[in-house]
């Protein structure tokens, strides 16, 4: 399992504080409403019922409202809260869609200051923790830690800052996922090789030790140009499993590909 150096916490804070100035509810809210209207139209697979597969891209309007990741600002948060408490709207969602909406709302709380989330390397190798060897275990970096009691909870900004601080690459936007989606992501090719079934099953068991009672699982993609751990440009993803009290977080970062050294 590779070991990466810790980067500056202040750099991470600056990275994830900056988007607040660029988020725009004037574009994201109409875009969301348009997506919802289309999803309830006559040609929609779910008819007037909103499916999770329809709601998820609609909510991305709040993340990519200016053509790139921005984060949810206070006006967008207020709108999302209103919709969360809108009984007819919530009743139009399937159970899995309603769960995704609640998870998205919880994670994206419009707080652009990171809470102190420590992430330390685990003692054993990924292969030992997963109970199997293969490309997934060979390219996984695992860290875990907690936010001190009374000093905050794991939200979008905190997860992103902690990942960049302790793993080095800047993370993309974290999004809620189900266990099924976790299995699918862990089974995707890693540097041209498909992870073994044993690796994936072991990784799922290890990751969900933390999230089993809270059902809080998140994923974000990352890319890194000339990071210290490789002469190549690299990409991958990170899974974050969060405890019930939202203070303990286990992160598993998987380096999936190299894509040049320009």
N, C-alpha and C positions, 0 to 999 in steps of 0.2 A: 504494500500500500504506500503510495507516495506521500511525502510530507512537504507541505508548502509553508513558506514564511508568512508571518503576520504582517499585514500592511497597516498604515496609520489609521487609527480610529477617526481622527479628524477628517481625513480624506474621505472616508466612508460617509461620515455625517454630511459633509459638503455635497457629496454626490447625490444623496437621497433627500437633502433639503431643497436643492435647486428646483425640482419640478413644480413646486407649489406656485411659482410665478407664471407658469405656462399653461396650467390646467384652465379649461374654459367651459363653464357650464352652458354658455350660450350656444355652443355647438354640440356638446355631448348629450344634453337632455333632449333636444329635438331629435337627434340621431337615434337615441334609445327609444323614444316614443314611436318613431317611424318604423323601427325594427319590430317593435311589439305589435303595431298595427298590421304590418305585413305578415307576422307570424300568426295572427288571428284571422287572416283573410281566407277566402274560399279555397285557395290552392295550398294552404298550409297542411302539412301531414297530420297535425293534431287538431285541425279545425280551430275553434275558438279557445281550445285548451292549449296552454303554452308548455311545450316540452323543454326539458333541460338543454337539449341540443339547439333549441331556438333561443333560449334565454341567455346562454353563455356568450355567444357572439354579440348579442344585444348589449350586454353589460360591458363588453370590451370598449364600447364608445366612451366610457368614463376613464379608461386607461390610455387609449390612443386617440384622444380628442383633438390633438393638433398634429397628427401624422406620426407621432412617436409616443413612447411611454411617458406619462406625465404624473400619474397619481391622482387620487380623488381629492378634490379641494372641498372647502367647507360648504359651498353652495351645492355642489354635487352630492355631498354627504347628506345635506338637509333634504334634498329631493329623494334620495334613496331611502331615508328614514320614513318619509311620508308614504312612499310606496310600500315599505315594509309593514306599515300600520294600516294600509288600505285593504280592507277585508275583501271586497269584490275582486281586486287585482290578485291578491294572494290565493283566493279560491279558484282563480283561472289557471293557476300553476299546477302541474303534476307534483306529486310528493317529492320527487328527486329535483325538480326545478325549484320548488320552494326551499329545499335544503341548500341548493347552490346559491340562491339569492341571499339567504340568511348568512351563509358562510362568507360570501363576497362582501356583504355589508359589514360583518364583524371584522374581517381582515383589513378592509380599506376604511379606516376610521378618520381620515383627513388629518392625522397627526404626522407632521413632517420632521419631528425630532425623535431620534432613536432612543429607546430605553436600553440600559446596559445589559446586553445579553452576552455572557461569556461562552466561548466555544473552545473546548480543549480536545486534543486528539485522544481517541480511545486507546486502551492498552493493547488490544489484540488486533491482528490483521483482519481485513475484510473476509478473507477465505475462512478464517477460523470462526468468525462471527456468523457468516452465512452457512457454514458447514459444507462448503463445496468450493472447488477451484474453477477458474475459467475467466473469460474476458471481463465479465462484470466485476468480479472480485479483484482482479488484477488492476483495474482502473478506477476503483472506488476509494475515495478519501472520506473517512467518517470522523465526525466531531460532534460533541454534545456538551451541553451546559445549561445554565439557568440565569434567570433575571432575579436579583436579590429580592427578598420578600418586601413588598410595599413600594418597589421602584419601577413598576410598570408591567406590561403584558406584551406578548408576542403579536405584533401587528405587521403590516406591510413594510413600513420603514425600518422597524427593528430587525426583521428577518433579512432584508436586503443589506443593511449596514453590517450586520454580524457576518454575513457570508463574505462580503468584500473584505472585511477586516481580517478574518481568520483563514480564508481560503485563497484570497488574492483576486480572482477574476471579478469584475462587476456583474452582479446578477441582473437578469431581466425581472419582469414583474411576476411575483408569486401568484398562483391561482389555485383555488381549491380543487382537489381531485378525490375520486372515490378509490376504494381498494381495487376495484376492477381496472380503473385507469392506471393505478400504481403498477399493477401486474403487467399491463400492456407496455408501459414506459420502460420498466426494468427488463422486459424481454426484447427491446429494440436492439439492433446491431451496435456493437462497441468496437470501433476500429476495424470494421469489416467482418467481425465474427459475431455470431449469435450466442447470447448467454445461454447456459444450460438451464434446464428446468429446475434442477436442484439448487443452482445459484439463485434463481428468481424466487423460488419458494422460501429459501432461507433468508433472503434479503427482505421479503415481505414480512416474514415472521419477526425478524429483528427490528424493522422499522416500526411496525404496528404495535410493538411492545409499549411504545410511548403514546401512540394515538388511539389505542383500542377503546378506551373509555370515553375519550373526548370526540373521537371521529374527526380530528383536525389533521388533515394531510394536505400539503401544498407542494407545488412543483414550479420551478423557474428554469429557463434556459440561460446559458451563459456562453460568452465568447471571450477569448483573451488573445490579444496581439502581443507576442514577445513577452509572455509571462516568464517569471524566473525559473519555473519548473520545466520549460521546454524551449528549444530554439525555434520551434514552429508556432504558427498561429493555431490555436486550439479552440475546440467547442465542446459543450457537454450540457448536463442538466444537474439540478440539485433537488433532492426531496427533503422537505422539512416536516417532521412529525412533532406535534405540539401536545403537551399534557393538558389535562382537564383544567388546571388553574392557569394555563397559558404562560407559565413561567419556565418550564423545562422544555428544551428543544433538542432533538437529535437530527443532525443534517448528514445526508449521504450525497456527496458530489461525485458524479460519474463523468470521466473524461472520455468522450465518444469518438472524437476524430481530430486529425490534424488537417489544416487546409492551406498550407503554404507558409512562406517565411518572408513575405514582402513587408 
